[in-house]
Amino acid sequence: MTNKNITAPTSMFKVKSRASKGKLKERNVIWLVLPTALVLTTLFAGGFIFGILQSLGFFSVIAGDEEKIGFEAYLNAFQNETVRAGIILTFRVAILSTFFSTIIALAISLMISRTKRFQSALIAITQFNIPIPHVVAATGILLTFSQSGIISRLTNHFGITDGSSGFPIVTNDPFGYGIIMSYLWKEVPFLCILILSALRGPVTNLDETAKTLGASYRFRLRKVILPYIFPSILSGTIIVFAFSFGSYEVPYILGQPYPSTVSVVAYQLYTNRDLANRPTAMALATITSVVIGLLVYAYMKLTQQEGRK
Amino acid sequence: MKVIFRPLFLGLFVFSVFFPFLSIIIWSIAAGWRFPDLLPERYSMRGYSIAFDPNGDIVRGVITSTIIALIVGVIATVIGSAAGRAIAMYNFKMKKAFQFLVLAPLIVPGLAVTMGIQILFIKYGLSDTVRGVILAHLIPTVPYVVMIMSGTFANFDRSYEEQGQVLGASRLTVMRKVTLPMVLPGLAVSFLFAFVISWSEYILTLLVGGAAVKTLPMVLFAFLRGSDLTLVGAASIVFMIPPLILLRFTSKHLVGRTSSVTGLGSV
């Protein structure tokens, strides 16, 4: 058991400890757990439950309105054309961002780990945009890729495109290219940091041993390195998917008014002057949370089976 | 072919990390930048003189954001690292449920739950206040700290504490002289993440703080809705400096032999 803990990285819900030989039970643990439990129960679980209740028609904010309890808000949400278009866009953006950021981050991390020269400089550059706010990232993408952005100016200058209108619309576009680019720009380095950290762990010794025994890089990659960093990639993709699915700032800056992602639509419904839209907004928020939860659960189940093979 | 491929790919990566900043920087010092021009005809410090106007929106935004992010960073780091220690080193009742409660906010969008809790915030007078915004910012920050610190404490050798106690040090002394120095890298990275998440947060602040709490992201969004890209550029630069300064002090702990982000790898 202990041995397995050292070689196998941690996985969801199981933060294993090297110093865990018979974890100590202590009465005092409650004081370690209580503040976080209190904060997250009231704010997070409370918010989730109150959201559901409001989506069902409880706590109506409309003065003098008889409380109508039921699933009407959910029907409204699915019948709403803006919501339906938003769901398609949101899935597209989240899936493409997660897929490509994972592939690119994996390639870059492996390359960095094999590079002898400039390795620390490359890691520093990777870290550099971790703390850059998403809003700034989206602004940078907008000013770079819009029709009057710097790339359009360059292609115009060299005669590749003709004028600003000759440049393809890739920001504030219906497909979501701009949103995806912004997520890639932020999430690739985030995933690189996770993967590079895993690559610096005990796997280096295993890899060294395999190398001494004459295993090729390709073989070591498949049999030693990838299995070892797999849990880190898995956690990373979950965080990236959930974030790109539910974020508001980036699609607000780089998206269109219609279609817009579910989070933007939900906020618009919530702040709509017509207060009758509030339960629909809550229904949409609840649906989003449940869908993300189910997808992450399914993904974990699938990959856990895959990992066992 | 193979020899060229790696430097080419990594070079492209480095280029794309920095390229988006180029337009932001140029815009921040441009006195107008008409379309076909590759570079502005004239430059000016107008953006920065507005940005550093002591009575201006940006300076006030920086102050509000700094206060909120510092308080959120400290609260999240303190309570989250306690929980991280509990998860990594102890067994307790309902541990599974607690871990679920900690992981869920990393997955469920903060907007969804904050919309739900807003009704209570209004009822208890937390809406439109800095206190309310700080509470809302704890939702996305605390889970990150718990994950990072549970990773840190998972590699923590408890026997050092026990030796300290055996040698007669009080629990407080052990904590100050033994535990804290050992987990300091984890704490630093936790604080970096909590501060940066709070510093960058827009939608939760808007929802809870309304127009009353004007953090820097609120100011930047207002500029983005306008058409003065010089202001957008200058505000963006001001916006990213404090997180980068924080990174400067924590970067050596981000990827290292005893890296602190491995905790995130255990989500």
Boltz contact constraints between the chains, C-beta under 6 A:
constraints:
  - contact:
      token1: [A, 10]
      token2: [B, 266]
      max_distance: 6.0
  - contact:
      token1: [A, 13]
      token2: [B, 99]
      max_distance: 6.0
  - contact:
      token1: [A, 15]
      token2: [B, 87]
      max_distance: 6.0
  - contact:
      token1: [A, 15]
      token2: [B, 88]
      max_distance: 6.0
  - contact:
      token1: [A, 15]
      token2: [B, 150]
      max_distance: 6.0
  - contact:
      token1: [A, 15]
      token2: [B, 154]
      max_distance: 6.0
  - contact:
      token1: [A, 15]
      token2: [B, 266]
      max_distance: 6.0
  - contact:
      token1: [A, 17]
      token2: [B, 88]
      max_distance: 6.0
  - contact:
      token1: [A, 17]
      token2: [B, 154]
      max_distance: 6.0
  - contact:
      token1: [A, 19]
      token2: [B, 157]
      max_distance: 6.0
  - contact:
      token1: [A, 19]
      token2: [B, 158]
      max_distance: 6.0
  - contact:
      token1: [A, 23]
      token2: [B, 90]
      max_distance: 6.0
  - contact:
      token1: [A, 23]
      token2: [B, 91]
      max_distance: 6.0
  - contact:
      token1: [A, 24]
      token2: [B, 90]
      max_distance: 6.0
  - contact:
      token1: [A, 25]
      token2: [B, 91]
      max_distance: 6.0
  - contact:
      token1: [A, 29]
      token2: [B, 86]
      max_distance: 6.0
  - contact:
      token1: [A, 29]
      token2: [B, 90]
      max_distance: 6.0
  - contact:
      token1: [A, 29]
      token2: [B, 92]
      max_distance: 6.0
  - contact:
      token1: [A, 32]
      token2: [B, 82]
      max_distance: 6.0
  - contact:
      token1: [A, 32]
      token2: [B, 85]
      max_distance: 6.0
  - contact:
      token1: [A, 32]
      token2: [B, 86]
      max_distance: 6.0
  - contact:
      token1: [A, 33]
      token2: [B, 83]
      max_distance: 6.0
  - contact:
      token1: [A, 33]
      token2: [B, 86]
      max_distance: 6.0
  - contact:
      token1: [A, 35]
      token2: [B, 79]
      max_distance: 6.0
  - contact:
      token1: [A, 36]
      token2: [B, 79]
      max_distance: 6.0
  - contact:
      token1: [A, 36]
      token2: [B, 83]
      max_distance: 6.0
  - contact:
      token1: [A, 36]
      token2: [B, 142]
      max_distance: 6.0
  - contact:
      token1: [A, 39]
      token2: [B, 138]
      max_distance: 6.0
  - contact:
      token1: [A, 39]
      token2: [B, 142]
      max_distance: 6.0
  - contact:
      token1: [A, 40]
      token2: [B, 101]
      max_distance: 6.0
  - contact:
      token1: [A, 43]
      token2: [B, 139]
      max_distance: 6.0
  - contact:
      token1: [A, 44]
      token2: [B, 105]
      max_distance: 6.0
  - contact:
      token1: [A, 44]
      token2: [B, 113]
      max_distance: 6.0
  - contact:
      token1: [A, 44]
      token2: [B, 139]
      max_distance: 6.0
  - contact:
      token1: [A, 46]
      token2: [B, 117]
      max_distance: 6.0
  - contact:
      token1: [A, 47]
      token2: [B, 113]
      max_distance: 6.0
  - contact:
      token1: [A, 47]
      token2: [B, 116]
      max_distance: 6.0
  - contact:
      token1: [A, 47]
      token2: [B, 117]
      max_distance: 6.0
  - contact:
      token1: [A, 48]
      token2: [B, 113]
      max_distance: 6.0
  - contact:
      token1: [A, 50]
      token2: [B, 116]
      max_distance: 6.0
  - contact:
      token1: [A, 50]
      token2: [B, 117]
      max_distance: 6.0
  - contact:
      token1: [A, 51]
      token2: [B, 116]
      max_distance: 6.0
  - contact:
      token1: [A, 59]
      token2: [B, 119]
      max_distance: 6.0
  - contact:
      token1: [A, 108]
      token2: [B, 13]
      max_distance: 6.0
  - contact:
      token1: [A, 111]
      token2: [B, 6]
      max_distance: 6.0
  - contact:
      token1: [A, 111]
      token2: [B, 10]
      max_distance: 6.0
  - contact:
      token1: [A, 123]
      token2: [B, 255]
      max_distance: 6.0
  - contact:
      token1: [A, 125]
      token2: [B, 14]
      max_distance: 6.0
  - contact:
      token1: [A, 125]
      token2: [B, 17]
      max_distance: 6.0
  - contact:
      token1: [A, 127]
      token2: [B, 251]
      max_distance: 6.0
  - contact:
      token1: [A, 127]
      token2: [B, 254]
      max_distance: 6.0
  - contact:
      token1: [A, 129]
      token2: [B, 17]
      max_distance: 6.0
  - contact:
      token1: [A, 131]
      token2: [B, 196]
      max_distance: 6.0
  - contact:
      token1: [A, 131]
      token2: [B, 243]
      max_distance: 6.0
  - contact:
      token1: [A, 131]
      token2: [B, 247]
      max_distance: 6.0
  - contact:
      token1: [A, 132]
      token2: [B, 240]
      max_distance: 6.0
  - contact:
      token1: [A, 133]
      token2: [B, 200]
      max_distance: 6.0
  - contact:
      token1: [A, 133]
      token2: [B, 239]
      max_distance: 6.0
  - contact:
      token1: [A, 135]
      token2: [B, 217]
      max_distance: 6.0
  - contact:
      token1: [A, 135]
      token2: [B, 220]
      max_distance: 6.0
  - contact:
      token1: [A, 136]
      token2: [B, 236]
      max_distance: 6.0
  - contact:
      token1: [A, 136]
      token2: [B, 239]
      max_distance: 6.0
  - contact:
      token1: [A, 136]
      token2: [B, 240]
      max_distance: 6.0
  - contact:
      token1: [A, 139]
      token2: [B, 236]
      max_distance: 6.0
  - contact:
      token1: [A, 140]
      token2: [B, 20]
      max_distance: 6.0
  - contact:
      token1: [A, 140]
      token2: [B, 24]
      max_distance: 6.0
  - contact:
      token1: [A, 141]
      token2: [B, 20]
      max_distance: 6.0
  - contact:
      token1: [A, 143]
      token2: [B, 23]
      max_distance: 6.0
  - contact:
      token1: [A, 144]
      token2: [B, 20]
      max_distance: 6.0
  - contact:
      token1: [A, 144]
      token2: [B, 23]
      max_distance: 6.0
  - contact:
      token1: [A, 148]
      token2: [B, 35]
      max_distance: 6.0
  - contact:
      token1: [A, 150]
      token2: [B, 23]
      max_distance: 6.0
  - contact:
      token1: [A, 153]
      token2: [B, 38]
      max_distance: 6.0
  - contact:
      token1: [A, 156]
      token2: [B, 36]
      max_distance: 6.0
  - contact:
      token1: [A, 157]
      token2: [B, 38]
      max_distance: 6.0
  - contact:
      token1: [A, 164]
      token2: [B, 35]
      max_distance: 6.0
  - contact:
      token1: [A, 193]
      token2: [B, 255]
      max_distance: 6.0
  - contact:
      token1: [A, 193]
      token2: [B, 261]
      max_distance: 6.0
  - contact:
      token1: [A, 194]
      token2: [B, 265]
      max_distance: 6.0
  - contact:
      token1: [A, 196]
      token2: [B, 255]
      max_distance: 6.0
  - contact:
      token1: [A, 197]
      token2: [B, 255]
      max_distance: 6.0
  - contact:
      token1: [A, 197]
      token2: [B, 259]
      max_distance: 6.0
  - contact:
      token1: [A, 197]
      token2: [B, 261]
      max_distance: 6.0
  - contact:
      token1: [A, 197]
      token2: [B, 262]
      max_distance: 6.0
  - contact:
      token1: [A, 198]
      token2: [B, 265]
      max_distance: 6.0
  - contact:
      token1: [A, 200]
      token2: [B, 257]
      max_distance: 6.0
  - contact:
      token1: [A, 232]
      token2: [B, 265]
      max_distance: 6.0
  - contact:
      token1: [A, 235]
      token2: [B, 265]
      max_distance: 6.0
  - contact:
      token1: [A, 235]
      token2: [B, 267]
      max_distance: 6.0
  - contact:
      token1: [A, 239]
      token2: [B, 106]
      max_distance: 6.0
  - contact:
      token1: [A, 242]
      token2: [B, 107]
      max_distance: 6.0
  - contact:
      token1: [A, 246]
      token2: [B, 109]
      max_distance: 6.0
  - contact:
      token1: [A, 248]
      token2: [B, 111]
      max_distance: 6.0
  - contact:
      token1: [A, 248]
      token2: [B, 203]
      max_distance: 6.0
  - contact:
      token1: [A, 249]
      token2: [B, 202]
      max_distance: 6.0
  - contact:
      token1: [A, 263]
      token2: [B, 111]
      max_distance: 6.0
  - contact:
      token1: [A, 270]
      token2: [B, 115]
      max_distance: 6.0
  - contact:
      token1: [A, 285]
      token2: [B, 112]
      max_distance: 6.0
  - contact:
      token1: [A, 285]
      token2: [B, 115]
      max_distance: 6.0
  - contact:
      token1: [A, 288]
      token2: [B, 112]
      max_distance: 6.0
  - contact:
      token1: [A, 289]
      token2: [B, 108]
      max_distance: 6.0
  - contact:
      token1: [A, 289]
      token2: [B, 112]
      max_distance: 6.0
  - contact:
      token1: [A, 292]
      token2: [B, 107]
      max_distance: 6.0
  - contact:
      token1: [A, 296]
      token2: [B, 107]
      max_distance: 6.0
